Amino acid sequence: MSTCVKSLAMALVFSFACAFAATPAHSVPKDRAALTDRDWLPHVISKIAPLEWWSFASSPSDLRREDFITDFQYDQAKSDSTFPRFCFSLFRPKPQQMDSLIAAVRAYKGTVSWWIEDDCISATPAMLDLPTGSTAEDEEKRRAILEKQLHPDAEFIQQAMRDALSLAAVIEARLNLRDKPSLEFDPEWLTREGLASSRGQFEDYWEPHAWKVSLARNPQEHRGTLDPTSAHERHLAISIAIYQVDALLDELNPGWDSFEGEGPVVPAYPLLSQFSDMTANPTFAPDDVAALLNECLVAQAGVKNPAALRGLDNLIRIARWAQKLETGIYFQAENGP
């Protein structure tokens, strides 16, 4: 099954948002009087929402296996030459909060440039200083700046570490976080009950994964154009991850990934089986939503894997939202056609 989730799950499971079975490597620094330069970003960003996982590395020598949830994450971190780098996973922040954080980092002007991508905030030499001329001197300056980006030296790292405090102060001010406390993550939130109570039933939250979600009255028409098909059209920040589906199908039907016949890989769950193909775009008409919700609720009562429970919690919320708006659901695969 070349297109099934299982065949590529190990390659695609890496995501700083997938800390489904682990607590943060270390506590969030809360005492402002004792904060060092490397503490300020986790201190401030944990005011947005609890940090499910985080790691701050000023150089390759800072990277430690115990600071990462998986070997894959650790290997990816070692292959990235951008330093200093703060990587993190917030537990179900509001979409507006994430939009504001991204905008604040992108708008910040300091002694170095900061970028936010794939749940990491990292420093690079200011590209605004990149010469645009065609002389030999301009070319040499370009090479020097690009070399520093690929191989940051001690002087640049020290400069960036000092600038990290200014970046954190700007984020704190722009997002109005100054008087808010830093929040600690509680692993109990990843239980069936904890997930259900973590947000209101119809409260969207930022959890980006492989299948993006749209609620549409005519999802078949929507999947062709991605244009709105009714006034009730809604795109959610909640999404479904490959590792969640993989864990769910493993519990519902161990060995499903070697299934070679026709029909659903989990016969008792034909609608959930549609997610077994990571390139597919599962699409459910309004009349199918109740059946999808029922499959999710039945499965939820029996599964135990934290990743499976998290995926089901997301699916249940999505299905109930579709029922409320009387829409269907279109799941757009990140790796789909």
N, C-alpha and C positions, 0 to 999 in steps of 0.2 A: 504494500500500500504506500506508494511513493508520495502521495499527497496527504497522508494521515498525520495527525498531530504527533503521534508517538515517534515517528521516524526522525523528526527534527526537533523534538522537544528540548533536548539537551543544548542544542545550538541556540535556541530562541528563549530559553527560560531566563536568561540574564535580563534583569530589569531592576533598578533600584526601588521600584514600586512593588516588588514581589516578596517582601519580607514577611511571608505568611506563617512561618513556623519558628521565628526567632525573635528575641528581644534585641534592642540596640546593643551594640558592642560596649558602650559605656554610657553613663548617665549624662544628661544635659547639664552644662555648666550654668548655674543660676545666680551665684554670688557676684554681682557686678564689680564689687571692690577687688575681687581676686581674679578677674578675667585676664587672660593673656591674649596676645594678638590672634592666636588660632582658636580661641574660645568664642569670639564675638559673633561669628556667623551662626554657629549652632545655637548660641544663646538667643539671638534675635529671631531666627527663623522658626525656632520651636515655640514662639509666641503665636504664630499663625495657626498651627495645629501640632499635635504631639509628633515628635520625631520617632517614627517606627524604627528607623536605622539611620546612622550617619557615620561619616569618616572624614577626617581632615588630614591631608598630607601636604607638607610644604615641599617635599622632595622625595625621590624614590626610596631613600633610606627610611622614610617614615612609614612606608607600607608594611603592614603586618597582617598575616593570615587571620589572626583572631579578630580583626576589625571588620571582616567581611563574612557575609552569610554563607556564600558558596565558594568553592574553588574557582568556578567560572568567573565570578565577580573579581576575585583576587587576581586571576590571570589577566583579565581585561584591564584592571587598574595598572598592572605592571607594564602592559603594552602601550599605555597612554603616556606620552612624554610631557603633557601639560601640567605644570606646577606653578604655584600652589593650587590645590584642588579640593573643594568641599563637595562631597556627594551625600545625598540624603533621600529619605523617603518619608513624606508627611502622611499621617493617617487621616485619610478622607477629608482633606481641606475643601473649603468651598471654592468653586471654579473662579469666582471673582477675586478671591485671595491669591490664587495662583497667577491669574492674569496680572494682578497688581505687582506681585513679586517679579515676574518676568519683565514687566515694563520698567520697574525700578532698576533692575540690573542692567538692562539695555540702555537706559537713559543716563546712567551714572558716568560721570567724567572724572577720572582720577589720574594718578601718576602712571597707572597701567590700565589696560583694557580688561574688562571682566565679561565673560560669556556664560550664559546659562543654557544648557542643552542636556537632554537625557538625564535630568535630575542631578546634574553636577554644575557647580559654579566654579569656573576656573579662570586663572589669570594668564594673559598673553601680553607681549609688548604692544604698545599703542600703534595700531595699524595706520592711524592718521599721520604718523610720522614717516610712513613709507614713501621714499622719494619717487616721483613720477617721471623724472627726466631721463634722458638717454645717454648721458655721459658715463664714462668709466667710473667716476666717483659715485654717481647715483646708483649704478649697478652694484658697486661694492657695498654701499649703505643698505641697499635692499637685501643683499645676501646676508649681511650681518644681523639685520633685524629678524629675518626669517630663520636664521640659524639659532638665534636666541629663543625664538618661539618653539623650535623643535628640541633644543637643548638648553633650557634655562640655566644660567650661571648663578653663582652664589649672590652676586650683587643684585641681579634681577629678583631673585627669590626674597631677599631681605626687603627690597623696595616694595614688592607685592604684599608681603606680610604686614608691613606698616600700613599699606593702603587698604588692607582687608578691614581694618577697624573703621575707616572712613566709609567704606561700602556698607558695612553693617549699620552704621549710624544713619546713612541715607535711607536704607530699607526701613529701619525702625521709624524714622520720621514720616516717610511717604505713606506707609501703611498704618500710621497712627498706633504704633505698638509700644510706645515708651512706657506707659503705665500698666501694661499687661504682663502677666507672669509667664515665664517659660513653662511649657507643659511637658510632663513626663508621660511616656507611653506605657500602657498597662497591657501585658500579654493576654489578660482575660478578655480583652476586647475582641480577640480572634476566635472566641468560642461561638457556638451557635447563638446563644443568648446575647453575648456581647456585641456581635455583629448586628443583630436585629435591632438593638437599642442604641447603636452608635450614632444614628442619624434619624430624622423624621422619615416617615414612610414615603413622602413625596418631596424629599429634599435632595437636590442634586449635589454631587461631590466629585472632586477630581480624582479619578483613578484610571489613568490612561493605559490601555492594553491593546491587544491585537485586533479585537472586534469592536469597532465603533458603533454606536447605537443611534438610530433615528426612529422616532415615532411618527407614523404617517398613516392617513386614512387609506391610501392606496400604495402600499409598500412595493408592489410589483412595478408600478409606474415610477415610483421614487427611485428604485434601484437603477433604472435606466439613465436618469438624468441628475439625480440628487437634488432636484429642484423641489420646492414645497408643493404638496398636492392638496393642502387644505390649510385653513387658518389654525388648525390644531397641530400642525407640524412642530416637532420639537427634537432638537439634537441634545443628547445627554452627555455629560462629562463622565458618567459611569460607563464602564466598558467591561469586556470579558477577556481574560487572559488565557493564553495557550496552556500554561502550566496548570491553571484551574480546571480546564476541560480535561486535560490529560489525567489529573488526579481523580476527577469525578468518574470518568469512564473506566479507569482502572478499578475503582471500587464497585461500580455497577456491573461490570463484566470483565473480570481479570482475563487477560489474553485477547481482548478485543482488537489489539493492534495487529494481530496476525490473521484476522478474519479475511477470508478470500471470497466469500459467497456474495449473493445479492441480498439487498435489504439492509435494514439498520444494523449497526454493529452491536447495539444493545436492544434486542427485540422488544423488551418491555418499555423502552423509552425511545420511541421512533423520532420524536421531535428533538430531544437532546442529542440524539445520534447524528443529527445534521452538523454538529460542530466537530465531528471526527475528521473532517477534511479542513485543514487549516487554510486552504485557499478558497473555500466556499463562502458564500454570503447568505447565511440562513435568513429566510424571509417568511414572516408569519402574517397572514391576513387577520383582520380584526376578529373573525370567527374562530381563528385558531389559537388566540391568546389564552383563553380559558384552559384549553387542553395543555398548552405549554406550562402554564402556572401549576396545574395539577401534577404534571410530571415532576416539576421542581420541588413541590411540597412533599410528595411521596418520597423522592430521593433524599431530601433534606432530613427526613425522619430517621434514615438509616445510615447515612455516610458519617465517617468520623474524621477523615483527613482534613486538616485545617484549610488547605488550598481548595479542596472540593467544596467545603462549607462556605468559603468566601465567594467562590464563583456562583454558587446557588443563591446566596444572599443577594448578590447583584442581580441575578436573573429574576428572582422573585420581585425585587423592587421594580425592575424594568417592566415586567409583565403586569404588575398591579397598576403602574402608571399608565400603561397602554389601555388597560380596562377603564380607568377613570376618564381618560380622554376619548375613549371609543376609537382607538387607532389600532393599526397593525404595527409590526416591528420589523425593521430592516437592520441586520447586523452586517456591517461592511468590513470584510477581511483586509487587514493591512497588507497581506501577501497575496491577495486575490487578483484575478484578472482585471 
